[in-house]
Amino acid sequence: MIIYSPLWRTMDAKGITTYTLIHRFKFSRGTLHSLKHNKNISTVTINDLCQIL
């Protein structure tokens, strides 16, 4: 099982919010829902997150 809690800690440390992901980086609300609920996401999304962080 993949758990995204390290992602949320990193985002918090860097001052990046879900609002920022949606409005500045054009992430969909569905993708954020998947992340929040530890569901599957694509490798493209993981790559996008790595570039942001």
N, C-alpha and C positions, 0 to 999 in steps of 0.2 A: 504494500500500500504506500502510495506517495502522500506525504504530508507537507503542506506548504507553509507551516509556521515559521521556518527560517526566512522565507520570503517576506512575510509580514514584519518580522523584526528588522530586516534589512531596510525595507521601505520606511519604517518608522524612524530608524536611525538617520536616514538620508532625507527625511521630510517629504517623502512622496506619498500621496494619498490616493485612494481609489478615484476620487474626483479628478486628480491629475491624470491618472491612467485613462479615464474615460474622455476627458475634454482636451487634453494636450496631446496624448499619444493615440487617441482613437481606438481604445480597447472597447469591446462590446460589453454590455452588462451581463450577457450570457457567459462570456469568458470569465469575468470576475466572479460570477455565481459559482462556476466550476472550481475556481481557485479557492473560494471561501469554503466550499463543501468537499474539498480534497477529491474532486472528480478528475477524469482524464482531460488533458489539454494537448494540443498538437505541439510537435517539436518546433514549429514555426513560432508559436506563442512563447515557448521557452527561450528561443533565440531572441525574440523581440524584448523580452524582459531582461535578458543578459545585456543587451545593448543599452537599455535605459539605466540599469543599475551599475 
